[in-house]
Amino acid sequence: MAKRLFVGNLPFTTTDDQLRELFARFGPCDSASVVTDRVSGRSRGFGFVEMSSDDDATRAVAELDGGEFDGRKLTVSAAHERPSGGARRG
């Protein structure tokens, strides 16, 4: 079963490939994507990684959370599912 991880406080210059390389040292990385702004196309400073195994994902969180990447202190944790239903406050 794959495990999806949230990666926060990424440098705004980080690419999907760089994010994949960062996590690949812990095991096979099924996907890695930096979230970008819809209008400007610029990075929003966070992304998601999907690891092939729970054990690899657990090791990646333990090693990378709080660690430095390109001068920034990363936040790495298990990703939480978004609640369904899009009720907006207005």
C-alpha positions as CSV (number, residue, x, y, z in Angstrom):
1,M,0.0,0.0,0.0
2,A,1.4,3.4,-0.9
3,K,1.6,6.2,1.6
4,R,1.1,9.8,0.8
5,L,3.2,12.4,2.5
6,F,2.9,16.2,2.9
7,V,6.1,18.2,2.5
8,G,5.9,21.8,3.7
9,N,8.2,24.8,3.7
10,L,9.8,23.8,0.4
11,P,12.0,26.4,-1.4
12,F,10.0,28.1,-4.1
13,T,12.5,26.9,-6.7
14,T,12.0,23.2,-5.9
15,T,10.9,21.1,-8.9
16,D,9.0,17.8,-8.9
17,D,12.2,16.0,-9.9
18,Q,14.2,17.4,-7.0
19,L,11.4,16.5,-4.6
20,R,11.4,12.9,-6.0
21,E,15.2,12.7,-5.7
22,L,15.1,13.9,-2.1
23,F,12.7,11.0,-1.1
24,A,14.1,8.3,-3.5
25,R,17.0,7.6,-1.1
26,F,14.4,6.1,1.3
27,G,12.8,3.8,-1.3
28,P,10.8,3.8,-4.4
29,C,8.9,7.0,-4.9
30,D,5.7,6.5,-6.9
31,S,5.0,10.2,-7.4
32,A,6.2,13.6,-6.3
33,S,4.6,16.9,-7.0
34,V,5.1,20.5,-5.9
35,V,1.8,22.4,-5.7
36,T,1.7,25.5,-7.9
37,D,-0.6,28.5,-8.0
38,R,-3.2,28.2,-10.7
39,V,-2.9,31.7,-12.0
40,S,0.8,32.5,-11.7
41,G,2.2,28.9,-12.0
42,R,4.6,29.6,-9.1
43,S,5.3,27.1,-6.4
44,R,3.1,27.5,-3.3
45,G,6.0,26.1,-1.1
46,F,4.6,22.7,-0.4
47,G,4.0,19.4,-2.2
48,F,3.1,15.7,-1.9
49,V,5.1,12.5,-2.2
50,E,3.7,9.0,-2.5
51,M,6.0,6.2,-1.4
52,S,5.7,2.6,-2.4
53,S,5.8,1.2,1.2
54,D,4.7,2.4,4.6
55,D,8.1,1.5,6.1
56,D,9.9,3.7,3.5
57,A,7.5,6.5,4.2
58,T,7.9,6.2,7.9
59,R,11.7,6.4,7.6
60,A,11.5,9.4,5.2
61,V,9.3,11.3,7.8
62,A,11.7,10.4,10.6
63,E,14.8,11.5,8.7
64,L,13.5,14.6,6.8
65,D,11.0,16.2,9.2
66,G,12.8,19.2,10.7
67,G,15.7,18.7,8.4
68,E,17.2,21.3,6.1
69,F,16.7,21.3,2.3
70,D,18.2,24.0,0.2
71,G,18.4,26.4,3.2
72,R,14.8,25.7,4.5
73,K,13.6,23.6,7.4
74,L,11.2,21.0,6.1
75,T,7.9,19.9,7.5
76,V,7.2,16.3,6.5
77,S,4.2,14.3,7.8
78,A,1.5,11.8,6.6
79,A,-0.9,13.6,4.4
80,H,-4.5,13.9,5.6
81,E,-7.4,13.4,3.2
82,R,-9.3,16.6,2.3
83,P,-12.9,16.6,3.7
84,S,-15.4,16.0,1.0
85,G,-18.1,18.6,0.3
86,G,-16.9,22.0,-0.5
87,A,-19.0,24.2,1.7
88,R,-17.5,27.6,1.7
89,R,-17.8,30.3,4.3
90,G,-18.8,33.6,3.0
